């Protein structure tokens, strides 16, 4: 597998994981703070930040695991 293709797959994987993490966590925060209007907006901001962090960490683990196993 060429390096460019591998990098492309990793970037797509990172994007998908980040979007999934962002959606799930923003949804959980929005549900938890649903009763309080003010916190709804903050929930999406925090959800987005945590989602991005999870996406980055997951990508690093995937890359590290693939490098270790090969």
C-alpha positions as CSV (number, residue, x, y, z in Angstrom):
1,X,0.0,0.0,0.0
2,X,1.4,3.4,-1.0
3,X,2.1,6.0,1.6
4,X,-0.3,8.5,0.0
5,X,-3.2,6.1,0.0
6,X,-2.5,5.1,3.6
7,X,-2.5,8.8,4.6
8,X,-5.7,9.4,2.8
9,X,-7.4,6.5,4.6
10,X,-6.1,7.8,7.9
11,X,-7.4,11.3,7.2
12,X,-10.9,10.0,6.2
13,X,-10.9,7.8,9.3
14,X,-10.0,10.7,11.5
15,X,-12.8,12.8,9.9
16,X,-15.4,10.1,10.3
17,X,-14.4,9.3,14.0
18,X,-14.4,13.0,14.8
19,X,-17.8,13.6,13.3
20,X,-19.2,10.5,15.1
21,X,-17.7,11.5,18.4
22,X,-18.9,15.1,18.0
23,X,-22.4,14.0,17.1
24,X,-22.7,11.5,20.0
25,X,-21.2,13.7,22.7
26,X,-23.0,16.8,21.5
27,X,-26.2,14.8,21.6
28,X,-25.5,13.5,25.1
29,X,-24.7,17.0,26.4
30,X,-27.8,18.5,24.7
31,X,-29.9,15.8,26.3
32,X,-28.4,16.3,29.8
33,X,-28.7,20.1,29.6
34,X,-31.9,20.1,27.5
35,X,-34.0,21.6,30.4
36,X,-31.7,24.6,30.6
37,X,-31.8,26.8,27.4
38,X,-28.6,28.6,28.1
39,X,-26.5,25.5,28.4
40,X,-27.8,24.0,25.1
41,X,-25.4,26.2,23.0
42,X,-22.4,25.4,25.4
43,X,-23.2,21.7,25.2
44,X,-22.6,21.7,21.4
45,X,-19.3,23.6,21.9
46,X,-18.1,21.2,24.6
47,X,-19.4,18.2,22.6
48,X,-17.5,19.4,19.5
49,X,-14.3,20.0,21.5
50,X,-14.5,16.6,23.2
51,X,-15.4,14.9,19.9
52,X,-12.4,16.4,18.2
53,X,-10.1,15.2,21.1
54,X,-11.6,11.7,20.9
55,X,-11.1,11.7,17.1
56,X,-7.5,12.7,17.3
57,X,-6.7,10.2,20.1
58,X,-8.4,7.4,18.2
59,X,-6.4,8.2,15.1
60,X,-3.2,8.2,17.0
61,X,-4.1,4.8,18.5
62,X,-5.0,3.4,15.1
63,X,-1.7,4.7,13.6
64,X,0.3,3.4,16.5
65,X,-1.3,0.0,16.5
66,X,-0.9,-0.4,12.7
67,X,2.8,0.6,13.0
68,X,3.3,-1.9,15.8
69,X,1.6,-4.8,14.1
70,X,3.4,-4.4,10.7
